[in-house]
Amino acid sequence: MKDWFQASLTYVREIVRLPVLGLVLAGLLASPQAAHAAEDAPFISAANEAVDRIAREDGFSGVILMARGDEVLLRKAAGLADREKGIAITPETKFSLQSVTKQFTAAGVMLLVQDGKLSVDDLASKYYPGIPPIWRDITIKHLLTHSSGIADFDSDDDLRFRTYEDAVTIAVGLPALFSPGARYEYNNAGYALLAAVIERVSGQRYGDFLRNRIFAPLGMRNTGYGAIPGDVIRGYMRSIAGEWQRGRSIDFDVLGGEGGIYSTLDDMLIWSNALARDQILAPSSRNKMWTDYGYNYGFGWRFATKHGQRLIWHTGNFTEAGFAAIFDYFPDEALTVILMTNNTGLTNSTATLVIGGRETTFPANSARKVVEYVENLYFTGMP
């Protein structure tokens, strides 16, 4: 009897254990991570197909990443870094950020504010005495928010730059367009001056300061200032008819605080998450950068509402050289969208964005077409 009872008890225990194990496995499969993965699968498939299609039809050439926090949903490359040599773009390819650089310049200023070395309400002349008398009322904040009234460079001025200090020299000779703070006028010259202020206050070169205070501490090993290591990437413009033209040659070392940073998808995700999680800047500094001071602009960032969501964003574009970048951050979703391209040619599509406080519709290049398509898929399930 005893042997039979013990054997029966063991049998019953094994029978009970199987459904319990099934329940445990079912619980794991029903975890938030697994549920997200199941929900995201159709989007991920459709987004990858969309990037491939736009690359075929409109010549998208570049990289795109979409991530929710640390969870990467899309990380994809298309096209050629050098069409003449047949070098393919990979997700690790380094690209010029162009005006996405401005957020790093603004972050550099805010780090110096945290250090107690300057205030955004200080006059720019305090740190750069050589500026003309007509600029005497311009503050650091005016420069950050494009409300300084300084005239900007024309499209050929950068051809005269030998170093990025030349940008400041040329800017000093430009007329004032309006009184500081009177209105908004997007301006590269102001951010060239901010790079000079960072150098004078910190005692370091602009690129060195950003490396020491931002890139190295965050482990952004593939981000830096000036010429892109390896000299692999080339800029192009593809016509709607499908003809490719090499972009204008530029010296990345002269683009300064307005456009001289290069990076990769993975490094830019590190930066996005670090900024959102206050890993480099204090919350008060980050909040000042992400405050709209008028015309949907903060310190190196733009603001809008898109798909019913708050959007913090900036772009960079040097059309003639063939380089552009898009950085969208949806804070309520912790959603980062980063795209970098070496084709600025236009497509038959248009896009509408709020720029300078006005809703603006413009011809879209293939990079913008990719971002609009992928974001529409994510938020609406529709292309």
C-alpha positions as a Python dict, from the first residue, in 0.01 Angstrom:
ca = {
    (1, 'M'): (0, 0, 0),
    (2, 'K'): (274, 240, 96),
    (3, 'D'): (470, 188, -227),
    (4, 'W'): (151, 229, -433),
    (5, 'F'): (53, 547, -247),
    (6, 'Q'): (398, 701, -287),
    (7, 'A'): (401, 621, -659),
    (8, 'S'): (51, 769, -702),
    (9, 'L'): (149, 1085, -515),
    (10, 'T'): (454, 1127, -739),
    (11, 'Y'): (233, 1080, -1046),
    (12, 'V'): (-14, 1341, -924),
    (13, 'R'): (267, 1589, -853),
    (14, 'E'): (401, 1549, -1208),
    (15, 'I'): (51, 1602, -1355),
    (16, 'V'): (6, 1919, -1150),
    (17, 'R'): (352, 2047, -1241),
    (18, 'L'): (284, 2045, -1617),
    (19, 'P'): (-5, 2295, -1616),
    (20, 'V'): (178, 2508, -1362),
    (21, 'L'): (478, 2519, -1598),
    (22, 'G'): (239, 2607, -1880),
    (23, 'L'): (97, 2891, -1676),
    (24, 'V'): (448, 3021, -1605),
    (25, 'L'): (535, 3011, -1975),
    (26, 'A'): (207, 3177, -2063),
    (27, 'G'): (285, 3449, -1809),
    (28, 'L'): (623, 3509, -1968),
    (29, 'L'): (469, 3528, -2313),
    (30, 'A'): (215, 3774, -2181),
    (31, 'S'): (485, 4003, -2037),
    (32, 'P'): (482, 4368, -2149),
    (33, 'Q'): (797, 4311, -2353),
    (34, 'A'): (649, 4013, -2537),
    (35, 'A'): (320, 4195, -2588),
    (36, 'H'): (503, 4496, -2729),
    (37, 'A'): (701, 4271, -2962),
    (38, 'A'): (381, 4112, -3092),
    (39, 'E'): (214, 4451, -3136),
    (40, 'D'): (518, 4600, -3307),
    (41, 'A'): (581, 4314, -3551),
    (42, 'P'): (342, 4438, -3825),
    (43, 'F'): (482, 4791, -3797),
    (44, 'I'): (842, 4671, -3813),
    (45, 'S'): (773, 4464, -4123),
    (46, 'A'): (584, 4746, -4297),
    (47, 'A'): (847, 5007, -4203),
    (48, 'N'): (1131, 4798, -4342),
    (49, 'E'): (938, 4742, -4664),
    (50, 'A'): (863, 5116, -4691),
    (51, 'V'): (1230, 5215, -4657),
    (52, 'D'): (1327, 4962, -4925),
    (53, 'R'): (1052, 5086, -5157),
    (54, 'I'): (1140, 5456, -5119),
    (55, 'A'): (1506, 5367, -5177),
    (56, 'R'): (1407, 5195, -5504),
    (57, 'E'): (1158, 5454, -5625),
    (58, 'D'): (1297, 5783, -5492),
    (59, 'G'): (1662, 5709, -5426),
    (60, 'F'): (1661, 5721, -5046),
    (61, 'S'): (2023, 5683, -4947),
    (62, 'G'): (2104, 5689, -4578),
    (63, 'V'): (2017, 5542, -4240),
    (64, 'I'): (1713, 5553, -4014),
    (65, 'L'): (1652, 5446, -3656),
    (66, 'M'): (1333, 5443, -3451),
    (67, 'A'): (1348, 5348, -3084),
    (68, 'R'): (1112, 5357, -2788),
    (69, 'G'): (1351, 5431, -2505),
    (70, 'D'): (1623, 5167, -2547),
    (71, 'E'): (1399, 4937, -2751),
    (72, 'V'): (1504, 4963, -3114),
    (73, 'L'): (1213, 4912, -3353),
    (74, 'L'): (1383, 5005, -3679),
    (75, 'R'): (1754, 5032, -3761),
    (76, 'K'): (1813, 5026, -4133),
    (77, 'A'): (2050, 5145, -4406),
    (78, 'A'): (1994, 5190, -4778),
    (79, 'G'): (2195, 5317, -5072),
    (80, 'L'): (2560, 5392, -5134),
    (81, 'A'): (2805, 5602, -4935),
    (82, 'D'): (3019, 5646, -5247),
    (83, 'R'): (2842, 5577, -5574),
    (84, 'E'): (3160, 5596, -5780),
    (85, 'K'): (3332, 5330, -5569),
    (86, 'G'): (3022, 5125, -5495),
    (87, 'I'): (3065, 5151, -5117),
    (88, 'A'): (2740, 5058, -4941),
    (89, 'I'): (2595, 5251, -4649),
    (90, 'T'): (2562, 5048, -4328),
    (91, 'P'): (2382, 5129, -4001),
    (92, 'E'): (2726, 5217, -3861),
    (93, 'T'): (2814, 5472, -4132),
    (94, 'K'): (2905, 5817, -3999),
    (95, 'F'): (2711, 6114, -4139),
    (96, 'S'): (2727, 6490, -4113),
    (97, 'L'): (2452, 6620, -3881),
    (98, 'Q'): (2451, 6969, -4032),
    (99, 'S'): (2217, 7190, -3822),
    (100, 'V'): (2131, 6910, -3579),
    (101, 'T'): (2471, 7024, -3447),
    (102, 'K'): (2295, 7325, -3294),
    (103, 'Q'): (2150, 7119, -3008),
    (104, 'F'): (2503, 7018, -2907),
    (105, 'T'): (2615, 7380, -2918),
    (106, 'A'): (2319, 7475, -2700),
    (107, 'A'): (2399, 7189, -2459),
    (108, 'G'): (2759, 7313, -2441),
    (109, 'V'): (2634, 7659, -2342),
    (110, 'M'): (2407, 7509, -2074),
    (111, 'L'): (2696, 7306, -1931),
    (112, 'L'): (2888, 7632, -1887),
    (113, 'V'): (2579, 7782, -1722),
    (114, 'Q'): (2577, 7487, -1481),
    (115, 'D'): (2946, 7548, -1416),
    (116, 'G'): (2860, 7904, -1314),
    (117, 'K'): (3077, 8046, -1590),
    (118, 'L'): (2808, 8230, -1786),
    (119, 'S'): (2439, 8315, -1794),
    (120, 'V'): (2212, 8304, -2096),
    (121, 'D'): (2115, 8661, -2005),
    (122, 'D'): (2476, 8782, -2035),
    (123, 'L'): (2560, 9012, -2323),
    (124, 'A'): (2752, 8833, -2597),
    (125, 'S'): (3003, 9119, -2593),
    (126, 'K'): (3112, 9010, -2245),
    (127, 'Y'): (3271, 8701, -2397),
    (128, 'Y'): (3341, 8830, -2746),
    (129, 'P'): (3448, 9196, -2713),
    (130, 'G'): (3519, 9231, -3085),
    (131, 'I'): (3156, 9237, -3190),
    (132, 'P'): (3034, 9567, -3344),
    (133, 'P'): (2858, 9835, -3137),
    (134, 'I'): (2530, 9771, -3318),
    (135, 'W'): (2526, 9426, -3152),
    (136, 'R'): (2579, 9564, -2800),
    (137, 'D'): (2235, 9453, -2672),
    (138, 'I'): (2255, 9096, -2803),
    (139, 'T'): (2250, 8832, -2528),
    (140, 'I'): (2348, 8466, -2532),
    (141, 'K'): (1977, 8383, -2522),
    (142, 'H'): (1914, 8590, -2834),
    (143, 'L'): (2180, 8389, -3017),
    (144, 'L'): (2035, 8056, -2896),
    (145, 'T'): (1681, 8144, -3003),
    (146, 'H'): (1758, 8306, -3341),
    (147, 'S'): (1625, 8640, -3219),
    (148, 'S'): (1953, 8836, -3224),
    (149, 'G'): (1882, 9029, -3543),
    (150, 'I'): (2223, 8937, -3689),
    (151, 'A'): (2212, 8888, -4067),
    (152, 'D'): (2300, 8539, -4181),
    (153, 'F'): (2561, 8417, -4429),
    (154, 'D'): (2461, 8388, -4791),
    (155, 'S'): (2490, 8055, -4969),
    (156, 'D'): (2843, 8122, -5094),
    (157, 'D'): (2995, 8270, -4779),
    (158, 'D'): (3113, 7931, -4655),
    (159, 'L'): (3332, 7902, -4964),
    (160, 'R'): (3545, 8177, -4811),
    (161, 'F'): (3587, 8001, -4475),
    (162, 'R'): (3932, 7861, -4409),
    (163, 'T'): (3858, 7796, -4041),
    (164, 'Y'): (3529, 7828, -3856),
    (165, 'E'): (3658, 8146, -3692),
    (166, 'D'): (3618, 8298, -4039),
    (167, 'A'): (3243, 8250, -3998),
    (168, 'V'): (3250, 8482, -3698),
    (169, 'T'): (3468, 8734, -3883),
    (170, 'I'): (3222, 8744, -4172),
    (171, 'A'): (2924, 8762, -3936),
    (172, 'V'): (3074, 9064, -3759),
    (173, 'G'): (3072, 9249, -4089),
    (174, 'L'): (2704, 9176, -4157),
    (175, 'P'): (2430, 9433, -4093),
    (176, 'A'): (2168, 9401, -3821),
    (177, 'L'): (1824, 9306, -3954),
    (178, 'F'): (1621, 9406, -3647),
    (179, 'S'): (1659, 9494, -3280),
    (180, 'P'): (1751, 9199, -3054),
    (181, 'G'): (1443, 9013, -2936),
    (182, 'A'): (1207, 9189, -3178),
    (183, 'R'): (1141, 8880, -3386),
    (184, 'Y'): (1272, 8542, -3502),
    (185, 'E'): (1500, 8485, -3800),
    (186, 'Y'): (1674, 8147, -3831),
    (187, 'N'): (2044, 8219, -3828),
    (188, 'N'): (2363, 8016, -3865),
    (189, 'A'): (2592, 8309, -3785),
    (190, 'G'): (2459, 8329, -3430),
    (191, 'Y'): (2558, 7969, -3362),
    (192, 'A'): (2902, 8033, -3511),
    (193, 'L'): (2936, 8307, -3250),
    (194, 'L'): (2814, 8072, -2975),
    (195, 'A'): (3093, 7826, -3061),
    (196, 'A'): (3340, 8113, -3018),
    (197, 'V'): (3183, 8198, -2680),
    (198, 'I'): (3217, 7834, -2568),
    (199, 'E'): (3585, 7841, -2662),
    (200, 'R'): (3656, 8168, -2481),
    (201, 'V'): (3474, 8067, -2163),
    (202, 'S'): (3599, 7706, -2145),
    (203, 'G'): (3954, 7761, -2270),
    (204, 'Q'): (3908, 7462, -2504),
    (205, 'R'): (3847, 7424, -2873),
    (206, 'Y'): (3478, 7380, -2954),
    (207, 'G'): (3515, 7018, -3068),
    (208, 'D'): (3739, 6930, -2773),
    (209, 'F'): (3491, 7076, -2526),
    (210, 'L'): (3204, 6872, -2667),
    (211, 'R'): (3418, 6557, -2672),
    (212, 'N'): (3532, 6604, -2312),
    (213, 'R'): (3196, 6703, -2167),
    (214, 'I'): (2942, 6512, -2378),
    (215, 'F'): (3072, 6255, -2626),
    (216, 'A'): (3334, 6077, -2412),
    (217, 'P'): (3130, 6064, -2088),
    (218, 'L'): (2835, 5912, -2276),
    (219, 'G'): (3047, 5667, -2474),
    (220, 'M'): (2961, 5830, -2808),
    (221, 'R'): (3276, 5691, -2967),
    (222, 'N'): (3172, 5755, -3326),
    (223, 'T'): (3077, 6120, -3284),
    (224, 'G'): (3304, 6419, -3325),
    (225, 'Y'): (3368, 6753, -3486),
    (226, 'G'): (3503, 6827, -3833),
    (227, 'A'): (3617, 6590, -4107),
    (228, 'I'): (3446, 6250, -4090),
    (229, 'P'): (3704, 5978, -4014),
    (230, 'G'): (3766, 5743, -4304),
    (231, 'D'): (3641, 5996, -4559),
    (232, 'V'): (3388, 5739, -4684),
    (233, 'I'): (3065, 5932, -4728),
    (234, 'R'): (2991, 6146, -5033),
    (235, 'G'): (2695, 6378, -5086),
    (236, 'Y'): (2458, 6359, -5385),
    (237, 'M'): (2144, 6507, -5532),
    (238, 'R'): (1914, 6276, -5726),
    (239, 'S'): (1667, 6431, -5967),
    (240, 'I'): (1304, 6321, -5987),
    (241, 'A'): (1398, 6160, -6319),
    (242, 'G'): (1652, 5942, -6138),
    (243, 'E'): (1973, 6116, -6244),
    (244, 'W'): (2245, 6142, -5979),
    (245, 'Q'): (2467, 6447, -5935),
    (246, 'R'): (2763, 6473, -5698),
    (247, 'G'): (2713, 6730, -5424),
    (248, 'R'): (2933, 7032, -5372),
    (249, 'S'): (3257, 6962, -5188),
    (250, 'I'): (3267, 7108, -4839),
    (251, 'D'): (3521, 7132, -4559),
    (252, 'F'): (3346, 7001, -4248),
    (253, 'D'): (3609, 7166, -4028),
    (254, 'V'): (3471, 7513, -4105),
    (255, 'L'): (3108, 7447, -4016),
    (256, 'G'): (3153, 7529, -3647),
    (257, 'G'): (2872, 7543, -3393),
    (258, 'E'): (2609, 7565, -3662),
    (259, 'G'): (2679, 7241, -3851),
    (260, 'G'): (3015, 7073, -3788),
    (261, 'I'): (2926, 6756, -3591),
    (262, 'Y'): (2918, 6403, -3740),
    (263, 'S'): (2767, 6095, -3576),
    (264, 'T'): (2601, 5755, -3620),
    (265, 'L'): (2255, 5617, -3550),
    (266, 'D'): (2361, 5435, -3234),
    (267, 'D'): (2546, 5734, -3090),
    (268, 'M'): (2251, 5964, -3156),
    (269, 'L'): (2023, 5723, -2970),
    (270, 'I'): (2265, 5736, -2676),
    (271, 'W'): (2241, 6116, -2689),
    (272, 'S'): (1862, 6118, -2713),
    (273, 'N'): (1820, 5891, -2412),
    (274, 'A'): (2088, 6073, -2211),
    (275, 'L'): (1914, 6405, -2271),
    (276, 'A'): (1573, 6266, -2174),
    (277, 'R'): (1716, 6100, -1861),
    (278, 'D'): (1922, 6402, -1747),
    (279, 'Q'): (2252, 6213, -1768),
    (280, 'I'): (2450, 6512, -1894),
    (281, 'L'): (2240, 6818, -1827),
    (282, 'A'): (2052, 6902, -1509),
    (283, 'P'): (1672, 6885, -1549),
    (284, 'S'): (1653, 7265, -1526),
    (285, 'S'): (1903, 7303, -1810),
    (286, 'R'): (1729, 7046, -2028),
    (287, 'N'): (1395, 7215, -1962),
    (288, 'K'): (1535, 7552, -2070),
    (289, 'M'): (1654, 7396, -2395),
    (290, 'W'): (1308, 7243, -2447),
    (291, 'T'): (1113, 7562, -2374),
    (292, 'D'): (941, 7745, -2659),
    (293, 'Y'): (1060, 8107, -2646),
    (294, 'G'): (840, 8203, -2937),
    (295, 'Y'): (807, 8082, -3296),
    (296, 'N'): (824, 7717, -3185),
    (297, 'Y'): (1195, 7740, -3107),
    (298, 'G'): (1398, 7681, -2791),
    (299, 'F'): (1774, 7642, -2752),
    (300, 'G'): (1874, 7442, -3061),
    (301, 'W'): (1536, 7264, -3081),
    (302, 'R'): (1203, 7318, -3256),
    (303, 'F'): (856, 7225, -3125),
    (304, 'A'): (533, 7108, -3284),
    (305, 'T'): (236, 6878, -3242),
    (306, 'K'): (227, 6578, -3471),
    (307, 'H'): (-17, 6288, -3472),
    (308, 'G'): (-165, 6439, -3157),
    (309, 'Q'): (173, 6405, -2984),
    (310, 'R'): (420, 6663, -2857),
    (311, 'L'): (719, 6671, -3091),
    (312, 'I'): (1066, 6808, -3015),
    (313, 'W'): (1271, 6815, -3333),
    (314, 'H'): (1537, 6965, -3551),
    (315, 'T'): (1673, 6911, -3897),
    (316, 'G'): (1999, 6978, -4075),
    (317, 'N'): (2030, 7037, -4446),
    (318, 'F'): (2305, 7143, -4684),
    (319, 'T'): (2122, 7081, -5009),
    (320, 'E'): (2405, 7175, -5245),
    (321, 'A'): (2644, 6940, -5064),
    (322, 'G'): (2398, 6649, -5053),
    (323, 'F'): (2374, 6603, -4675),
    (324, 'A'): (2073, 6623, -4444),
    (325, 'A'): (1961, 6493, -4105),
    (326, 'I'): (1630, 6468, -3918),
    (327, 'F'): (1593, 6421, -3541),
    (328, 'D'): (1238, 6379, -3404),
    (329, 'Y'): (1166, 6308, -3037),
    (330, 'F'): (816, 6237, -2906),
    (331, 'P'): (860, 6273, -2527),
    (332, 'D'): (527, 6121, -2423),
    (333, 'E'): (622, 5800, -2604),
    (334, 'A'): (997, 5831, -2535),
    (335, 'L'): (1016, 5775, -2910),
    (336, 'T'): (1331, 5873, -3097),
    (337, 'V'): (1343, 5893, -3477),
    (338, 'I'): (1681, 5967, -3635),
    (339, 'L'): (1757, 5981, -4006),
    (340, 'M'): (2075, 6084, -4187),
    (341, 'T'): (2113, 6095, -4564),
    (342, 'N'): (2359, 6170, -4842),
    (343, 'N'): (2091, 6248, -5102),
    (344, 'T'): (1909, 6581, -5085),
    (345, 'G'): (1738, 6555, -5424),
    (346, 'L'): (1363, 6625, -5425),
    (347, 'T'): (1077, 6384, -5492),
    (348, 'N'): (722, 6435, -5618),
    (349, 'S'): (599, 6438, -5257),
    (350, 'T'): (544, 6731, -5021),
    (351, 'A'): (558, 6762, -4643),
    (352, 'T'): (405, 7011, -4401),
    (353, 'L'): (584, 7125, -4084),
    (354, 'V'): (548, 7411, -3838),
    (355, 'I'): (858, 7625, -3895),
    (356, 'G'): (912, 7963, -3732),
    (357, 'G'): (560, 7955, -3593),
    (358, 'R'): (400, 7901, -3935),
    (359, 'E'): (265, 7586, -4099),
    (360, 'T'): (482, 7542, -4406),
    (361, 'T'): (436, 7300, -4696),
    (362, 'F'): (742, 7229, -4907),
    (363, 'P'): (876, 6976, -5162),
    (364, 'A'): (1007, 6671, -4978),
    (365, 'N'): (1334, 6493, -5039),
    (366, 'S'): (1343, 6114, -5003),
    (367, 'A'): (1466, 6140, -4643),
    (368, 'R'): (1164, 6343, -4537),
    (369, 'K'): (939, 6103, -4730),
    (370, 'V'): (1083, 5810, -4532),
    (371, 'V'): (1033, 5982, -4195),
    (372, 'E'): (675, 6087, -4272),
    (373, 'Y'): (584, 5739, -4394),
    (374, 'V'): (740, 5558, -4098),
    (375, 'E'): (593, 5794, -3837),
    (376, 'N'): (248, 5767, -3996),
    (377, 'L'): (276, 5389, -3980),
    (378, 'Y'): (372, 5398, -3613),
    (379, 'F'): (102, 5637, -3493),
    (380, 'T'): (-187, 5554, -3725),
    (381, 'G'): (-110, 5215, -3876),
    (382, 'M'): (-152, 5382, -4213),
    (383, 'P'): (114, 5499, -4464),
}
